[in-house]
Amino acid sequence: MRFAAVPAVLIGFAAAPAAGPAAAQTPAAPAETRAPARAENPNVAMAFQLFAPTSEARRAAIRHFTDRADADAIPALIQALRFVRSAADAQSLIDALTELAGENPSEAEGGGWAGWQRWLEAHPEIRPFEGFATFKSGLYAQIDPDFLLFLREGVAHEIRLEEIVWGGVVKDGIPALTNPKRIAAAEADYLTEEELVFGVEIDGDARAYPLRILDWHEMLNDVVGGVPVSLAYCTLCGSGVLFETRLPGRDAHFVFGSSGFLYRSNKLMYDTETNSLWNQFTGRPVVGPLTGSGIELSTRPVVIASWADWRARHPDTTVLSLDTGHVRDYTPGRPYGGYFASPDLMFPARVEDDALAPKEYVFALRSSGTEKAWPLALFERSPVINDVAGAVPLTLLGAPETRTVRAYRTRGEAFEPGDRPDLLRLGDAQWRVEEAALIGPTGERYARLPGHIAYWFAWSGYFGDVGERAAAP
């Protein structure tokens, strides 16, 4: 669960922290990760002065940056605006930002910090002053010293550090589940028939990961069918992506956790080996030692399904136990029910393609040569869609009410719904719908393609320029 308060150590602009079940006790940081000296660079020193205990000192810092008349101060001022306490302080910052930028964010982008953060996203030509990383890392080290594992002066990065925002929790404040306890389906009396689970099956090993549990943990590291995987679930962008975490040439597979940071309303996960930050949606390291390595995790098929449907298809499935080692209220929808029901984003991100509503669900085809998205509403017309992604013919089966979609590579045949949900018809023949493949009457196999559900704003933000989208209904 995320909360928008900040610790009282940011005394100038900060509010007191809110209590929440996702808050975690932060371990002491190693000495080498503690905040660097602030006064070596005058701009860095004045940026920290934006958080001074007196309004006179804070306004003197603002005047320092407006007198310089350089737009390179805009990212630092936006950072301060995030933690503003009073309307007067907010207005002083906004006036300074407007003077330096020569404009205000449009009404469509909204006002305040969120509007200016979206404005910054739209202006990649704005570069922060030298030492901005020292300022930003030192600032966030006051919230959690462990944030210095991710952000520090000189860290390699392929995304703008000024666009990384705090998600409201400390490092591992949303704790990952690693090799969690599982129980047999018959023992899972806490689940109702209609509840949604992430379903994964590899080499006959079927696992169910209920959303009511993953809503609280967002990262799951497991070994399914002998394959190390991570289910990276970004509640903010509605996507649970199943990554294979064993890479050729590496001795150990990656294990991931939640950093506490976001990028364009998408979680930045981190690997426990190098503390690099990774984009949850693309499976690429974007900040830290692995940046520029060329590593990109492969995705595997995962499906969202009702517990009743998954259990009927996989009677031998195991499912997560409520005994996770963490004290949480695992009532369905407890941490994010309001967000899921709202059309609004919780954190700022530009949505430039308005073909669909920002939080409309799509099925995203992944790791298949072409990124393509299908609005779930298309499956209201028919549960079976025969289509092409790039040059790849495929058949998709979907049930929008449960966000269930499976995609299979075909040879361009026109499949139709079969006599049961686990069957497809091709002429007079019935094909079995299995997790790994479509199975024809004489043993033909059409392999499953990897993909997952996501909100439109996330898919269009990362793949809108290079991917394809099926026509909206």
N, C-alpha and C positions, 0 to 999 in steps of 0.2 A: 504494500500500500504506500502511496506517495503522499507527502504533505508538503505544503508550500511555505512553511515557516523556516526560520533560520536561527542558528544558535546565537545567544546573547553576546558572544565574543566579538561579533561585528557591531560594535557598540554605537557607531555613528548612525547607521541606517537600519541596523538589524532589529528584528523582533525576536521575542523569546521563542524557543523551539516548542513545537506542538508534540504532545505525547502521542504515540501510535504503536500498534502492535508490531509494525514492521521495523521499528527502531531497534538498533543493535548496539551493544556495548563495543566500543572501538578499542582494539588492542593498542598498546603503545607502539609508536612508529620507530623503526630503526633510526639511529642517530643520523645516518647519511641522508635520510629522507626529510629531515626537518626543514622548516621554512628558511629560505636564503635571506641574507641581509637585504634590507629594503632601500637603503639610502644611497647606494652607489650610483644610481641613475636618477637624476632629478625628476624625470617624468614618472618613474616608478614610485619615487618617494611621494610625489604629489598625488598619484593615483591612490595610494594607501591613505593619504590625507582626506580623500573623499569620504572616509569612514571615521573621521575624527569625532570626539565626543561633543564638540561644540559646533553650533551652526556657523559661527564666524570662521572657524578653521575650514569647515567643509566648503563654504562659499569662496574662501580664498583659493582653495584648490581648483574649484570650477573656474574662477577668474584666470588662474594660471593657464588653463588649457584654452580658454576663449582668447586670451591675449596672444597666445602662440598662433592662433588662427590656422591650425593645421588639422585636417580631417583625421589624422592618424590617432587622435584622442577619442574619436567616436566610440570604438569598441569598449574602452575603459569606462566611459560615461554611461553607456548602455548597461554595462556590468553593474555599476553603482545603482542605476535606476531599478534593477531587479530587487534590491534590498531596501528601497526607500521606506522611511517611516512616516513622514509627514507630507501633507499636500504641498506645503511651501517648499520643502526640499525637492519634491518631485518636479514642481514647476521650474525651479532653478535649473535642474538637470535638463529638462525638456527644452527650456529656452536656450541653453548652451548647445544642445544637440541640433536644434533648429538652425542656430546661427552657423555652426560648423558645417552642417549638411546642406544648407541652403534650401531646405524644404522640410515639411512635416510628413510623416507617413500618411497615406491616403486613408479616408474613412473606412474603406473596405478592409484595410489592414488592421484597423483598430488602434486605440491609443495606448499610452503607457509602455511598459517594458516589452510586452508581447509584440506590439505594433512596431517598435523600434528594432526588435530582434528580427522580425520578418523583413523590415527595411534593409537591415544589414545583410541578410541572406540574398537579397536582390541586388546588392552592390558589392560584387567581389573585388572591385577595384579599390575599395577601402582597405588599407593595410594598417595594422596597429603600429604604434611607436615601438622602437627597439626596447626590449625589456618587458614587453607586455606579458610574455609567458611567465616571467618572474613575478609580476603583479598577480596574475590570475592564479598561479600555483600557490603563492603565499596566502592569498585570500582564502582559497578553498582548504588550505591546510589548517585554517582556524576552525573549519567545520569538521574535518577529519584529517589528521596527519597522514593517513594512508593514501590520501588523494595525490600526494607527492610521488607515489609509485607510478602514476599515470601522466601527470602534468608537471613539467619543469622546464627551465630554460634550456634550449638546445635540443629538446626532444624531437625526433623525426616524426613528421606527420604529413598526410596527404589530404586531410580535411582541415578547414580553418579552425584554429584553436578558439577564435572568438565566437564561433558558432556552437561550441560545446557548452551545454548548459547543465546545471545541477538538477537532478531529478527528485530531490527532496529526501534522499536517504543517504546514509554513509556507505562506504564500500562494504559489500555483502550484507547491507541492511535488508535487502531482499535476498534471503539465503538460497543458494542453489541446493538442489537435491542430487547427491552423487551415490550411485548404486543403492537406491532407496529400497526399503522393505516392501515386498510384494506379497499378496495373498491370492488364493484361488478365487475364481469368480463366485463360487457358492458362498464364500465367506464375506463377500462385499455387501453386507446388508445395509450399509450406510447409503448406497446408491439407489436412486429411483430409476425406473425404466426409461424415462424421457431425458435423463441427464446426459450431457455431452461429455465425451472423452476424446482424447487424442489416441488414435489407434495405430500401432506400428507392428508390422509382421516381417521378420527377416528369417529366411531359411526355416520356416515352420514355427518359429518362436514368436508368439503373439503377446503383446503387452497393451494394457489400457492405462492411460494416464488422465485421470479426471480433471476437467478444467477447474472444478472447484478447489482442487489442491494446487494446480499449476498457476492459478491466478495469484497465489501468495508467494510463489517461488521463482517462476519465470525462466529458470535455467534448470535443466535436468541432464545429468551425465550418467549414461548407462551403457551396458554391453548387451546387445540384442542379437541372438543368433550368432554369437561370437564376434560381432562387429561393434567396435566402440562408436557410440553416437552421442550427440548432444541435441536435445530438443530445446531450441532457443525460442522462447515465447515472449514476444513483445506485446503486452496487453494494450499499450498505447496505440499500436498500429494494427492490432487484431491479427497478428501473424505468428503462427507456431511453425518454425522451420526446422526440419530434421537434417542435421549435418553429420556426415561421416568424419570422424576426428582423427583417424589414422591416415597419415600421409606417407608415401614412399620416401625412403631415405631418412626417416626420423625414427629414433629408437622408441620413443613413447608417444602415445596419442595425446591430443590436447584435452584438457579439462577446463571448463569455463565457469565463470562466476559473473555476477552483476556488479558493474563498477560504481554505480550511483550516478553516472553521467548519461546524457542524451545528446543526440545530434538530429535536429529537425524532427523532433518528437519520435525518435526511434532510439531504442536502448543501445548503449555501447557496452558490450560484454568484454570480458578480459580473459586471457588465458593465464593459468596459474604458474606456468613455466617462465614466461618472459614479462608478464604484466603489460603486454601490448593490449591496446584497445582495438576491438573489432566491431565492424558494422554488422549488427544482427541480421539485417535483411540480405546483405550481399555475401556474408561469410568471408570478408577480407579484413586483414589487419590495417588500421588506418592511423594509429598513433602508437609510437613506441618502437622497440628494437626490430620488430618484424615488418615494419612499414617498408614498402618497396621490395619485399622479398619475392613477390609474384605468387605467394600462397593464396589460394582461394578454395575454401572447403567445398566438396561436392555435396549436393543435396540428395536425400533419399525420400521415397514416397512416405507421406503421413496423411492420415485422414481424420477429420472430425466426424463423429457419428454418435447416435444415441447409444447409451449403454445397452439397451435391449437389442439393437441391431448388431452391435459389435459382438455381444455375447452369443447371439444366435449364429453368427457366422464363424465364431471362434470359441466354441464351448470350453476349450482347454486354456483359454487366455488367463494370464495373471493380471492383477490390477494393483495399483498403489494402495498400501495400507494407510490409514489415518495416523498411524504411529510413525510420524516423519522425524521425530526428534526435536520438533519445534512446536511451540504453543501458539496455535492460530485458531481463529474461528472459521472452520472450513465449511460453513453454510454456503450453499450455491450463491454466487453473485455478491458475496459479502464485501470484498474490497473494492470492486470496480463496477458494481451494478449501476450506479448513477452515471458513470462515464459511458458504459456500453449503451445506455438508453438515450444518451444525449447526442445531438448532431454536432456538437462542438468538440474541438481538440482541447486537451488539457495543457499542452505546451505548444509554443509557436512553431509553425512550419508553413511555408508558402504552398498554396495549392493553385497552380497556374492552369491546369487542365480541368475545366468544369464540365466535362462530358458526363461525369457522374458526381453525385454528392460525395464530399470528402470521406465520409465514413460508410459508404456503400461497400458491401463485401464483394470481392472478386476472387476467382480462382486463378492463381499464378502458376503457370507452367515454368519449371526451372531445370537447368542443367541439361537441356535437350537441344542446344544449338540455337534456339530462338526463345526469347522471353515473350510470353503472350499472356494476356489476362482476359477472362470471361466473366462478365457480371453474373452473380448468382441468380439474378432475376430472369436470365435467359432460360433457366431450367424450370421455370413456372410454365412455360409453353410445352416442354417435353423433357422427360428425365434423361433423354439420350440426345447428344449432339455429335454429329459427324463433321469434322472440320479439318483444317490444315494450319499448322504453325510453321511459317517459313516454307520449307519443302517437305515437312514431316506430316503425313496423314495420321489422324488420330481420332479416337472415339472417347467422349467424356460421358460419364454417368453422374447425375447430380440430384440432390434433394435439398432445395434452398432452405426449407424449414429447419433442418439440422446442420446446415453448412457442410453437407457431405458431397464431395466430388472426388472421383477417381478418373484418371486419364490413362489410355492405353494406345500404344503405337500400333497402327494397322497398315493395311495396304490400300486404303481408300474405300473399303466396303461401306455400305450404308446399313449399319446395324439399327435395329429397332428394339423397343422394350420387349422383354421376354415374358413368360407366363408367371415368373416370380421376380422379386427384386434382385436376386442373385443370378439371373439368367438374362441373356440377350438373344434376340432372334436375328438370324441371317438367312433369308429365304425360309425354307422349312426346317432349318437346323437350329438347335439351341446351343448357345455357348455359355459356359460357366464363368461367372465373374468372381475371380479370386484376387487376393491382395497382390500377388506377384505378377499375375498375367490373366488374360482372357484365354480360356481353354476351349478349343473346338471339339466337335464330336469325334474326330479321329485323332485327337492329340495335338492339333495345331496350337501354337502358343503365340500370343501377342503381348509383349512385355509391358508392364506398368511403367509409366513415366513419372518422375518426381514432380511434386507441386504442393502447394499449400494455399490456405485461405489468407486474405489480407484486406485491410481497408484500402480503398482506392487511392487516398492521398499518399500512402506509403509506396505503393507500386508505381504510381505515376511519377512520384518524386525521384525514384531511383532508376526506373526503366522506361519512363514515358518517352524519352528521346530516342531510344534504341529498340524498344519492343513493339509488339503489335497488340491491338485491342480488338476483341470481337465487338461487332456493332451492338450498341445498347438496345434493349427492347423498346 
